[in-house]
Amino acid sequence: MSLTRRKKLAQLKDSEHPFAMYVRILGKGKTGSRSLTEEEAYQAMSMILRCEVEDLQLGAFLMLLRVKEESADELTGFVRAVKDNVNAPSSIAVDLDWSSYAGKKRQLPWFLLSCFALADQGISIYMHGASGHTIGRLYTEDVLVQLGIPHAKNWKDVGAQLKEHHFSFMPLDYLCPELKRIIEFRNYLGLRSPVHTLSRLINPLSANYSLQSIFHPAYGESHQIAALQLNQPNAAVFKGEGGEIERKPEATCTVKYVRDGTMHEEQWERILSGRQTQQEQLNIHQLRHIWQGTETNDYATQSIISTMAIALRLLEKAETPQTAMALAQQYWQQRNIDRLPAG
């Protein structure tokens, strides 16, 4: 044991660490434990972001949450604390908040082409995400670098990129460094933590419209309720390919919405029959080829268009899934192929 650790333990010999109460609330046995209230979650996450918590406490806290699954109230409190910590400027206007934290394994990130086609129509998209926390996945941050699209390192970059390209991606490293550090606990603990969930809900620029994706359908309602409690005017969440905001055209899709203070859901019918096999190798150059029209791939095209359609439905630019699909098809045909130059 290090000398520093021994000194810290000695300091706590006759007193309890302030964060211990939050670990105890979650871990006091089957009958004594409970979920945190929204305010308790806010205070706990605030301490974490101020680096007032020992890593051993943080690991226990995160795994206790993981076992019981975080509640909507906990998510709400956590996100409130993160938004206060981030303190994003109110001067940057953006149409759509888009989170990207899962990474891709089976398919290329076709959703990026959905974003670019929407941006070509003047719809501004602020995307935030994290990379490297799960082995064997392809992350948005790395893909954008290979496509020659720089990420934002500060809010000035975000404003400039949105103004010029209607799209900006900011890694979690710059948005909230402490959350990025915690996400990387994944390879130490062997499990994803609630940080992967709450990060999707941050919406730092308070966009009127927010898209989220989940991997496990059970989390959909928690996202929906948390968005409502966070006073998010319009939000949509669905089970996306690999956990990213990307429609799987070979499956039916349930989209859960928050709109003007109410919750509802909508069924989107399957587009393609059969099931796609996992690609042996994810070739990023294929994204360019599909965008430029030099290569065809029915699965990719339907994924791009149907992902766009869900966004357009959320943005209130279409009244039904069918009209949203038609508009998305039109936007795809009108894309600026020069946005992604040949690599």
C-alpha positions as CSV (number, residue, x, y, z in Angstrom):
1,M,0.0,0.0,0.0
2,S,1.4,3.4,-0.9
3,L,2.3,6.0,1.7
4,T,-0.3,8.4,0.3
5,R,-3.1,5.8,0.6
6,R,-2.0,5.0,4.2
7,K,-2.1,8.7,5.1
8,K,-5.7,9.0,3.7
9,L,-6.9,5.9,5.5
10,A,-5.3,7.2,8.7
11,Q,-7.2,10.5,8.3
12,L,-10.5,8.6,8.2
13,K,-9.7,6.5,11.3
14,D,-12.2,8.3,13.5
15,S,-14.5,9.8,10.9
16,E,-16.4,8.8,7.7
17,H,-15.7,10.1,4.2
18,P,-18.6,12.3,3.1
19,F,-19.2,10.2,0.0
20,A,-19.6,7.0,2.0
21,M,-23.3,7.8,2.7
22,Y,-24.1,7.5,-1.0
23,V,-22.4,4.1,-1.3
24,R,-24.2,3.0,1.8
25,I,-27.6,4.0,0.4
26,L,-27.1,1.8,-2.7
27,G,-25.4,-1.1,-1.0
28,K,-27.1,-1.7,2.4
29,G,-28.4,-5.1,1.6
30,K,-31.6,-6.3,-0.1
31,T,-34.0,-4.7,2.4
32,G,-31.9,-1.7,3.5
33,S,-30.7,-0.3,0.1
34,R,-32.7,2.0,-2.2
35,S,-32.2,4.2,-5.2
36,L,-30.9,7.7,-4.7
37,T,-33.3,10.6,-4.9
38,E,-32.7,13.2,-7.6
39,E,-31.1,15.6,-5.2
40,E,-28.8,12.9,-3.7
41,A,-27.8,11.9,-7.2
42,Y,-27.0,15.5,-8.0
43,Q,-24.9,15.9,-4.9
44,A,-23.1,12.6,-5.4
45,M,-22.2,13.4,-9.0
46,S,-21.2,17.0,-8.1
47,M,-18.6,15.5,-5.6
48,I,-17.4,13.1,-8.3
49,L,-16.9,15.9,-10.8
50,R,-15.0,18.0,-8.2
51,C,-12.7,15.0,-7.7
52,E,-13.7,14.7,-4.0
53,V,-14.2,11.0,-4.2
54,E,-11.6,8.2,-3.9
55,D,-11.5,5.8,-6.9
56,L,-12.2,2.8,-4.7
57,Q,-15.5,4.5,-3.6
58,L,-16.3,5.5,-7.1
59,G,-15.8,1.9,-8.4
60,A,-18.1,0.6,-5.7
61,F,-20.7,3.3,-6.4
62,L,-20.7,2.7,-10.1
63,M,-21.0,-1.1,-9.9
64,L,-23.8,-0.9,-7.3
65,L,-25.7,1.4,-9.7
66,R,-24.9,-1.0,-12.5
67,V,-26.3,-4.1,-10.7
68,K,-29.6,-2.5,-9.7
69,E,-29.8,-0.3,-12.9
70,E,-30.0,3.5,-12.5
71,S,-33.4,5.0,-12.0
72,A,-34.8,8.0,-14.0
73,D,-34.4,10.2,-10.9
74,E,-30.8,9.2,-10.5
75,L,-30.1,9.9,-14.2
76,T,-31.8,13.3,-13.9
77,G,-29.7,14.3,-10.9
78,F,-26.5,13.1,-12.5
79,V,-27.2,15.0,-15.7
80,R,-28.1,18.2,-13.8
81,A,-24.7,18.0,-12.0
82,V,-22.8,17.4,-15.3
83,K,-24.6,20.3,-17.0
84,D,-23.6,22.6,-14.2
85,N,-20.0,21.4,-14.4
86,V,-19.8,21.8,-18.2
87,N,-21.3,25.3,-18.1
88,A,-21.8,25.5,-21.9
89,P,-22.4,29.0,-23.4
90,S,-25.9,30.0,-24.2
91,S,-24.8,31.9,-27.3
92,I,-24.4,28.9,-29.5
93,A,-27.7,27.8,-31.1
94,V,-28.1,24.3,-32.4
95,D,-31.0,22.4,-33.8
96,L,-30.2,18.8,-32.8
97,D,-28.2,17.2,-30.0
98,W,-26.7,13.9,-31.1
99,S,-24.8,11.6,-28.7
100,S,-22.3,8.9,-29.8
101,Y,-20.8,6.8,-27.0
102,A,-21.2,3.2,-28.0
103,G,-18.9,2.7,-30.9
104,K,-19.5,0.3,-33.8
105,K,-18.6,-3.4,-34.2
106,R,-20.9,-5.0,-36.7
107,Q,-21.5,-2.2,-39.1
108,L,-19.8,1.1,-40.2
109,P,-21.2,4.2,-38.6
110,W,-23.7,4.9,-41.3
111,F,-25.4,7.4,-39.0
112,L,-22.6,9.9,-39.8
113,L,-23.8,10.1,-43.4
114,S,-27.3,10.7,-42.0
115,C,-25.9,13.7,-40.0
116,F,-24.0,15.1,-43.0
117,A,-27.1,14.9,-45.3
118,L,-29.2,16.7,-42.6
119,A,-26.5,19.3,-42.2
120,D,-26.5,19.9,-46.0
121,Q,-30.1,21.0,-45.5
122,G,-29.1,23.6,-42.9
123,I,-30.0,21.5,-39.8
124,S,-27.3,22.2,-37.2
125,I,-26.1,19.1,-35.3
126,Y,-23.9,19.1,-32.2
127,M,-22.5,15.7,-31.5
128,H,-20.6,14.6,-28.4
129,G,-19.0,11.2,-27.6
130,A,-16.1,9.2,-26.2
131,S,-13.7,6.7,-27.7
132,G,-11.5,3.9,-26.6
133,H,-13.5,2.7,-23.6
134,T,-14.4,-0.7,-25.0
135,I,-11.9,-2.9,-26.9
136,G,-12.7,-3.8,-30.5
137,R,-15.0,-1.0,-31.4
138,L,-14.8,1.7,-34.0
139,Y,-15.5,5.2,-32.5
140,T,-16.9,8.3,-34.1
141,E,-14.0,10.4,-33.0
142,D,-11.5,8.2,-34.8
143,V,-13.7,7.8,-37.9
144,L,-14.0,11.6,-38.3
145,V,-10.3,12.0,-38.1
146,Q,-9.8,9.5,-40.9
147,L,-12.5,11.4,-42.9
148,G,-10.5,14.6,-42.5
149,I,-13.2,16.2,-40.3
150,P,-11.5,17.9,-37.2
151,H,-13.2,17.7,-33.8
152,A,-13.9,20.7,-31.6
153,K,-11.6,21.2,-28.7
154,N,-13.5,24.2,-27.2
155,W,-16.8,26.1,-27.6
156,K,-15.2,28.5,-30.0
157,D,-14.5,25.6,-32.3
158,V,-18.0,24.3,-32.0
159,G,-19.5,27.7,-32.9
160,A,-17.3,28.1,-35.9
161,Q,-17.9,24.5,-37.2
162,L,-21.6,24.8,-36.8
163,K,-21.6,28.1,-38.7
164,E,-19.6,26.8,-41.6
165,H,-20.7,23.1,-41.8
166,H,-23.8,22.8,-39.6
167,F,-22.0,19.9,-37.8
168,S,-19.6,19.8,-34.9
169,F,-18.3,16.9,-32.9
170,M,-16.7,17.4,-29.4
171,P,-15.0,14.5,-27.6
172,L,-15.9,14.0,-24.0
173,D,-12.2,14.7,-23.2
174,Y,-13.0,18.4,-23.8
175,L,-16.7,18.5,-22.8
176,C,-16.1,16.9,-19.4
177,P,-12.7,15.4,-18.7
178,E,-13.7,13.7,-15.5
179,L,-16.5,11.8,-17.1
180,K,-14.1,10.7,-19.8
181,R,-11.8,9.3,-17.1
182,I,-14.6,7.4,-15.5
183,I,-15.8,5.9,-18.8
184,E,-12.4,4.4,-19.1
185,F,-12.9,2.4,-15.9
186,R,-14.7,0.0,-18.3
187,N,-11.5,-2.0,-18.9
188,Y,-10.8,-2.2,-15.1
189,L,-14.3,-3.1,-14.0
190,G,-15.3,-5.3,-16.9
191,L,-18.6,-3.6,-17.2
192,R,-20.0,-0.4,-18.6
193,S,-21.1,2.1,-15.9
194,P,-24.1,4.5,-15.6
195,V,-21.8,7.2,-17.1
196,H,-22.4,5.6,-20.5
197,T,-26.1,6.2,-20.0
198,L,-26.1,9.7,-18.5
199,S,-23.6,11.0,-21.0
200,R,-26.2,10.5,-23.8
201,L,-28.6,12.8,-21.9
202,I,-26.3,15.8,-21.3
203,N,-27.4,18.0,-24.2
204,P,-25.0,20.7,-23.1
205,L,-26.1,23.3,-25.5
206,S,-29.8,22.8,-24.5
207,A,-30.9,22.0,-28.1
208,N,-34.7,21.9,-28.5
209,Y,-34.4,18.5,-30.0
210,S,-32.3,15.6,-28.7
211,L,-31.7,12.1,-30.1
212,Q,-30.5,9.2,-28.0
213,S,-29.9,5.6,-28.5
214,I,-29.8,2.6,-26.2
215,F,-28.5,-1.0,-26.5
216,H,-30.8,-2.6,-24.0
217,P,-34.6,-1.8,-24.6
218,A,-35.3,-1.7,-20.8
219,Y,-33.4,1.6,-20.6
220,G,-35.7,3.3,-23.1
221,E,-38.3,4.4,-20.5
222,S,-35.6,5.6,-18.1
223,H,-34.2,7.9,-20.8
224,Q,-37.7,9.1,-21.7
225,I,-38.6,9.9,-18.2
226,A,-35.3,11.6,-17.4
227,A,-35.6,13.7,-20.6
228,L,-39.0,14.8,-19.4
229,Q,-37.7,15.6,-15.9
230,L,-34.8,17.6,-17.4
231,N,-37.3,19.7,-19.2
232,Q,-36.1,18.6,-22.6
233,P,-38.8,20.0,-25.0
234,N,-38.4,17.3,-27.6
235,A,-36.5,14.0,-27.4
236,A,-36.5,10.6,-29.0
237,V,-34.8,7.4,-27.9
238,F,-34.6,4.0,-29.6
239,K,-32.6,0.8,-29.8
240,G,-29.9,1.5,-32.4
241,E,-27.4,-0.6,-34.2
242,G,-24.7,-1.4,-31.6
243,G,-26.1,1.2,-29.3
244,E,-25.5,4.1,-31.6
245,I,-28.2,6.4,-33.0
246,E,-28.6,4.3,-36.2
247,R,-31.7,2.6,-37.4
248,K,-31.5,-1.1,-38.2
249,P,-33.6,-1.5,-41.3
250,E,-34.0,-5.2,-40.9
251,A,-35.8,-4.8,-37.6
252,T,-39.0,-3.1,-36.4
253,C,-38.2,-0.1,-34.3
254,T,-40.0,1.4,-31.3
255,V,-39.2,5.1,-30.9
256,K,-40.0,6.7,-27.5
257,Y,-40.7,10.4,-27.7
258,V,-41.0,13.4,-25.3
259,R,-42.9,16.2,-27.0
260,D,-44.1,19.3,-25.2
261,G,-44.2,17.7,-21.8
262,T,-45.8,14.4,-22.8
263,M,-44.5,11.0,-23.5
264,H,-45.6,8.7,-26.3
265,E,-44.1,6.0,-28.6
266,E,-44.3,5.1,-32.3
267,Q,-43.6,1.9,-34.2
268,W,-41.5,2.0,-37.3
269,E,-41.9,-1.1,-39.6
270,R,-39.1,-3.2,-40.8
271,I,-37.7,-2.2,-44.2
272,L,-35.4,-5.1,-45.2
273,S,-36.0,-8.8,-44.7
274,G,-33.3,-11.1,-43.3
275,R,-30.5,-10.3,-41.0
276,Q,-27.2,-8.7,-41.9
277,T,-24.0,-10.6,-41.0
278,Q,-21.3,-8.8,-39.1
279,Q,-18.7,-7.4,-41.5
280,E,-15.3,-9.0,-41.2
281,Q,-13.6,-5.7,-41.5
282,L,-14.9,-2.2,-41.2
283,N,-13.4,-0.2,-44.1
284,I,-13.9,3.5,-43.4
285,H,-13.3,4.3,-47.1
286,Q,-16.6,2.7,-47.8
287,L,-18.3,5.6,-46.1
288,R,-16.8,7.9,-48.7
289,H,-17.8,5.6,-51.5
290,I,-21.4,5.4,-50.4
291,W,-21.6,9.2,-49.9
292,Q,-20.1,9.9,-53.3
293,G,-22.3,7.3,-55.0
294,T,-19.4,5.3,-56.4
295,E,-20.5,2.2,-54.5
296,T,-24.0,0.8,-53.7
297,N,-25.1,-1.0,-50.6
298,D,-28.8,-1.4,-49.9
299,Y,-28.4,-2.0,-46.2
300,A,-26.2,1.1,-45.8
301,T,-28.6,3.3,-47.8
302,Q,-31.7,2.2,-46.0
303,S,-29.9,2.6,-42.6
304,I,-28.8,6.2,-43.6
305,I,-32.3,7.2,-44.9
306,S,-34.3,5.7,-42.1
307,T,-32.0,7.2,-39.4
308,M,-32.5,10.5,-41.0
309,A,-36.2,9.9,-41.1
310,I,-36.4,9.4,-37.3
311,A,-34.5,12.7,-36.9
312,L,-36.9,14.5,-39.2
313,R,-39.9,13.1,-37.4
314,L,-38.5,14.4,-34.1
315,L,-37.7,17.8,-35.7
316,E,-41.4,18.0,-36.7
317,K,-40.6,18.2,-40.4
318,A,-42.9,15.2,-41.1
319,E,-46.2,14.0,-39.7
320,T,-45.8,10.3,-40.1
321,P,-42.9,7.8,-40.5
322,Q,-43.9,7.4,-44.2
323,T,-43.6,11.1,-45.0
324,A,-40.4,11.3,-42.9
325,M,-38.9,8.5,-45.0
326,A,-39.9,10.3,-48.3
327,L,-38.3,13.5,-47.1
328,A,-35.2,11.7,-46.0
329,Q,-34.9,10.1,-49.4
330,Q,-35.1,13.5,-50.9
331,Y,-32.4,14.9,-48.7
332,W,-30.2,12.0,-49.5
333,Q,-30.6,12.6,-53.2
334,Q,-29.7,16.3,-52.6
335,R,-26.6,15.7,-50.5
336,N,-23.4,17.6,-51.3
337,I,-21.0,14.9,-52.5
338,D,-18.1,17.3,-52.2
339,R,-18.5,17.3,-48.4
340,L,-16.4,14.2,-48.2
341,P,-13.5,14.5,-50.7
342,A,-11.8,11.3,-52.0
343,G,-9.3,10.0,-49.5
